[in-house]
Amino acid sequence: MTRNLVTLLISFVAYVLAQAFFKNLILFNTGFCFLYVAFVLLMPIETGNLFLMLAGFAIGFAVDVFYNSLGLHAICMVLIAYIRNYWLSIITPQGGYDPGAMPNLPSQGVQWFLVYTMPLVFIHHLILFLVESTGTLFWYSMLKTINSLLFTITMMVILQYLLPQRSRA
Amino acid sequence: MERLFNFLYEYRAFFTFLLLEFLCAWLLIVNNQYQNTKYFNTSNSVVASINSTEEAIRSYFSLRDVNAVLSKENSTLRNQLEQRNQMLYSYKLNQTDSTLRKQYVYVNSKVVNNTTKYYKNYITIDRGADSGIEPGMAVISEAGVVGKVKTVSEHYAVVISLLNIDEQVSCVLKRTGHFGTVQWEGTSSSLTSLKYIPRHVRPMVGDSIVTSEYNAIFPPGIFIGKIKEYNLRSEAPFYEIKVELGQDFGKLSFVEVVKNQLKKEKEALERSTFGESR
C-alpha cells in the first residue's frame, strides 16, 4: 500500500512537471497535449470514486497553478474522475475485469484502451475549452478539442509503450 | 435524522462531486475577477523558478533575433534622441529643468513565461514588487502594447496578455481620431479586433491604431496595430475591423512596465470630484 502511494506521488509530480513543459507544445495552433489526464485514467480499475475525484482535483489544481487558470483544469478533472468508473462498468468486457486489473494498454489491448479513453478525454477537452472561452467560440473550441484529443491520445499510447506498465495493481 | 445521514452516506460520491465542482467554479470566478488570487499562479516563486529554468534554456535559441531587434531599437532611439536634442537646442531649451515632471517611468524586464494559443493568455515577467511593480500597470514592448499587470509577487509578476479574450484596451484610430476598443477574439495570435467604430467613420486598410488619451493605464499614443481588413454589415451600428498586431507575441522576450507617476494624483482628484461611487 505504501509502495503504491509512493509511486502515485512520484507519478503525480512527473505528470505535473511534464504538463508544465507541454504548455507551449502546440501543434497547428489548435492541438494541445493534456497528458496529465492519464494520471486519473490509468489508476487501478477498483479505485473508488471518492479517491479518484480527490486525485483529479489535486492534479487539476496543480496544473492550474502553472497555467494561471485556477479551477479550470480542476473542474474538468473532477468531472472525468466522477464518470470514469461508470464508463468502466459500461464497457466491461465479457467475463468482467480480472481482480486487481489495470485499465492500461498491455492488460486490456489497444482497441479496448481507445474505447475507454477517447470519450473521457473528449469530454475533458470540450468542457475545458468551453469553460475557458465562457461558452463563446463553440466551433473553434470543437476544432481545438478534436485536434487536442488526437494529440493527447497519441502521446498516451506512446507513453505506455515507452514506460514499463504493470498489468496488475 | 438517521435516514438523512444514510441518504447522504449512500450518495457520498455524488455529493463530494458536487462539492468539488462548486469549489472549482468558485475558484474560477474568483480568479477571473481582476487582481485577486495571490499565491496560486505563475508568480509563485517555486513555479516561477521552474519556468525561468525552462526559459533560460529556450532563450539561447532566440538570442540572434532578440539581439537584432534590440540593436535596431537602440539605433532608432538614438536617432530620436539626437533629433530631439537638436530641436531643443534650436529652441534654446536644452538646460535641464527640475520642475519638468517625468510622468512615465519605464522598468525593463524579461519574459520568463508566455503563451499565445489559449483563450486566456498570460505572461510572466521577472520583475515584481521589489522593483516597484503594482497590479494595473501597463506593459509595452518596442513594437507595441503587450498587456497589463494582474498580480505581483516579490520577484515576479503575471501580466494579462493583449491576447486574452477578457482584456479590453481603449484605443483611437490615429488618422481620424475616433475612439474604439481593442479586444481579442481568441483565434489567431497575430490578429485582434477593433470594436465600436461607428458607421460614419471611413477607415482604411493600413490605418494605425494607438492607445487613447482616456486610457487609465497606457500612456497615450502607444502603437497597437494596423487595420488589416474591415467590414460593415448593412444593419450593424459598428464596423467589424481586424487589426494586425504590431507585436509578434510568439517572439516576446523583453518588455517594459510603465509606471505612471501621476496616476495617484489623478485618481485622488477624480475621487474627490465624483465621489467613491464612480
Interface residues (C-beta under 8 A of the other chain):
Chain A: L17 A20 F21 K23 N24 I26 N29 T30 F32 G48 N49 L50 M53 L54 F57 G60 F61 D64 V65 F66 Y67 N68 S69 L70 G71 L72 A74 I75 V78 L79 Y82 F129 V131 E132 S133 T134 T136 L137 Y140
Chain B: R12 A13 T16 F17 L20 E21 L23 C24 A25 W26 L27 L28 I29 V30 N31 T37 F40 N41 T42 N44 V47 I50 N51 E54 N113 N114 T115 K117 Y118 Y119 K120 Y122 V158 I165 E185 G186 T187 S188 S189
